[in-house]
Amino acid sequence: EVQLVESGGGLVQAGGSLRLSCAASGFTFDESWVIGWFRQAPGKAREGVSCITTYDGSTSYSDSVKGQFTLSMDSTKNTVDLQMNSLTPEDTAVYYCALGRVVRSPERSLEYDYWGQGTRVTVSS
C-alpha cells in the first residue's frame, strides 16, 4: 500500500526557512515515479510547486518558487525534502506531496494518484 506522510510544517517569520519532508512507502525509488509538492492557500486553487523523478533525481520548479525552494530526495530513506528559504506570507498554505506514475504535466494535480494528508505552513509578517 502506497503511503505518503508529510512533516516539517509550522509557523515561521517572514524571511525564515522551513524544510518539509515527505516519507514514502509502498513503492521503490528505483522505479520511475514522479513525486510532486503542491500547496493550497486559503481560498485558492492547489498549486504545483516542484517535482522530482525518482529514478534519476531530475527536478522542476514552478516560476513562483524557482530559486527559493530546493527539492531533494534520499532513496535510502525513501524521503523527498522541500527546502524553503526566504519565506513570505504568500507562501502560507497547506503543503502536500503526491505520487504519480505517468506524469506528463507535473503541475497538474490530476496527474497524481496518491496524496499525503498535508502539512501546514504559516509565515507571519
N, C-alpha and C positions, 0 to 999 in steps of 0.2 A: 504494500500500500504506500503510495506516494504521500509524503508529508513535508510541508514547508512551515518553519517556525521562525518568525522574525523576533528580533530583540534589539535593544540598544536605544530605543526612543526615550524621550524625556523632554525636560524643559531646559532651554539654553538661552543665554542672552545673545542679542544680535552681535555678529562678528565671531561668535564661537563656533565650535566644531562638535560633531557627533559622528559616531561610527555605528552604523546599523549592520546587523548580521542576519543572514538567512541560513538556517540549518536545514539541510535537505536530507531526506531518507527515502528509501524505496526505489531507487534507481542508481545507476553508476555514472560518474562524471566522464568516464572514458567513452561513453556513447555520445551521440550528437544531440544534445539538448540545448535549449536556449532558456536562460534564467533572466527574467526581467524584473526591474524595480519600477513600481508605479507609485504615484501619490495622488491623494484626493483631498483637496482642501474643502472646508465647509461651503456648500452651495455651488461647488464647481465639479466639472467632469473629471473622471480619473485620467491622469496624465502619465504617459510613459516617460521615464527619465533616463533609464540606462538599461543595457542588457549585455549579457556575456554568453558566448558559445562555449559549452563545457569541453568539447573535445580539443579545441585549440586556444581557448582563453581570449579570443578576439572580443573586443568591446565596442560599444557605440553609446553615444550620449545625445540627449536632446539639446537643442541650442540653448535652452533655458538654464542648463546646468553645466554645460561644457566649460572646462577649466575650473569648476568649483567642486564638482563631485568626481570621485575616482572609484571605479569598481574593480574588485579583485576576487580571486577565488582560491581556495585551498582544497585541492582534490583529495588530499589525505584525510581531511576532516569533513569533507562534503559541505563546505560552507562558502557562501558568497557574501562579501562585505562591501558596504557602500560607505565610503569615507566622505563626509560632507563638511566642507570648510566655508568660512566667511558667510555663515548663515544669516539670513534676513527674515523678518516677519513673513515675507512672501513665501518662504519655504515651509511654513506651518501647514501640516497636513498629516493624514494617516498614510504611512508608507507600507506598501505591500510588495512581497516578492511573489513571482509567478513562474510557472514552468510550462514550456511548450515543446512539442517535438518537431513540428514543421511550422516554422515562424517566418513568414515572408515579409511581414511589416511589423517589426518589433515594437513599434509604438502603439499598436492596436491591441487593446485588452482582449478582444475576442479571439486573438491568435493563440492564447494560452489556455491550457487545460486544467491546471491546478493552481490554487492560490493559498497563501498563508492567511492568517487572521488579521494581520496588520499590526503596526506599532506606531504609536502617536508621537509626533514631533511638534513641539511648540517652541517658537522662537519669540522671545519678548524683546520689545524695543527699548 
